[in-house]
Every structure is written in structure tokens, then in C-alpha cells.
Amino acid sequence: MLLGGIACQSTPKNDIINTWSIDTDAMSKEMEEKRKQSGKNEPAHKTSDEYTLFIMKGLKMTFKDEGILIVEMKDQKQEGTWALSEDGKNLTMETQKGKPQRVTIEKLNANEMIFEPSPAEGKDAFRLIFKPAE
């Protein structure tokens, strides 16, 4: 795309700069598939996943060009910083109240961002799927 004579190139850093929210529809489908594959498809597991999505539904993450991060969850707001590796696969985020969190980015474009779970989170961990906030 050409804007004012300057080409806008899709790069990980350009793509991440946005306000993102959890894509509850995509995550719900993925959680259901994971329950089926693991044999944990009882109502209690489904209820647990639904509760997780309910809590995460209010999460918004804003990545600004200057490396500024704003994380909002319901009525709470924290500011911090973010840094993306050169290859766009590793993201480090740090809020004022927390320690640095590093995630692996499985997919990043202007319409979708997916964080891969850390091996330390265990086999029941799930990917976080984001879409641009509305």
C-alpha cells in the first residue's frame, strides 16, 4: 500500500502496533478441540474453559511505537514496556507491577496475533489468540 508516497511495509514491529483483545470465538473453538483430543471433555472442563474466557474477555493490550505497553483488564490499567526480537518471534513485556514476561509469537499480522504457551506452563496450557480491539 502506498500512503503519501511512502510504502507501508508489513513487518512484525509494524503489525504489533495496535490495541489487541482476546479473540474469544477462536479461543473457544481451540479449547474445545483440545478437550476432545485430550479426552477431558466433561462438563467441568468445559466450565473451567468458559470461566477462563470470561475473565480474559476484558483484556486489552496496546502496543505503541515507542515501546510503550498498556494492559487493561476490566477496571485495572497498567503501563509498561515491550520489545520484539529482530525476527519477530519473541516478545518481552514488562509492566510496572510485574516481572518481565517473555512469549513466543506463533503468528503476527495486522489481523491476528497468537502467543504460544511456554513449556513451563505445562501440557494443559493454551495459546492466546488476539484480534484487533473494536
N, C-alpha and C positions, 0 to 999 in steps of 0.2 A: 504494500500500500504506500502511496506517495502523499504526504501531507505537507503542503507549503514548500515543496521542493526537497523535503528530507524524507528519505525512506525509513519506514518503521520496521525494524527487523525483529523477528520473533527470537528472543534469546531467553534463557531461564531467568535472568535478572529482570528483563522487561516483563515477562509473563507473570512473575510472582507479585509485582507491584499492583496491588488491588486490595479490596476488602473481600474476605472469603468467609463463607459459612458452611457448616456441615451439610452435605447432601444426604439428608435422612432417607430419601427414597432409595438411592443407590446403596447406602449402607445397610438398610433393612433387607434388601434383596441378597446382599452378600452374606449377612449374618444368617439368614435363613438357609442359604446354600451350605454354609459352613456347619450349621447344626445338623443338616441332613447327612453330610459327609462324615461327621464325627459320631453320628448315632445319638446325639444329645438333642433330640427334637421333642422332648417332653414339654408340657406347658410351663413348667418352672423355668426352663432355659429360655423359652420364648419371652416370658415375662421379664426376665433379667435383661435380655437384649433390648426389649421395648423401653424399660426404665433407663438404660444407658443412653438410648437415643433421645428420650425425653429430656434428660439432663443436658446432653450435648447440643440439643436443638438451638439453644440460646447462644452458642459460642460463635463469636466473630473474631477474625484475626485480620488486622490491617497491616500490610507491609508497605512502608513508604520508601521512596527512592533514597533517602539519606541514611538508610539502615535503621530506621525507627520502626518499632513494632508496637502496636496497640492491640491488646487482648481484652475482649469484652465478653462477660458471661452474666446474663441476666442484668442485675443492677451493679455489678462489680466491673471495674476497669483498671487495667494495669498497663503501664508503659514499659518498654524495654528496647532491646536491640536485636537485630538479626543479621546474619552473614551467610552467604551462599558460596559453596565451593566453586571453583572455576568451571568444573564440568556440570554444575547444576544438580548434582546428585545428593549432596549432603547439605543440610540446613542446620544452623546453630541459632537457637533463640534463647534469650535471657531476659526475664522480667526483673523489675526492681526487687520483688519479693521472693524470687526463686533462684535456683542454681541453673547453669546453662543446660539446655535440653538439645540434644542432637538427634535428628531424624534423617532417615534415608528417604529421598523423594523417588517414588516409583514412576510417577507421571506428572508432568507440569506443562500446561499450555494455557492459553487465555481463558479456557472454559472449564478446566478441571485441574485439581492438584490432589495427589494421593501420597500420603505418608505411609511407608512400610513400617510395620511394628518392629521394635528392637528384639533381637533374640532373647535378651534378658527379661522381656515381658512374658515369655512362655508361649506354648503352643496354642493357647486359647485367645491370645491377643488378636486383634483385628486391625485392618488397615483403616486409616482415617481418610475419608473421601470428602473433598471440599468442592464447592462451586462458587462462582462469584455471588456475593451477597446481593440481595434485592433491595 
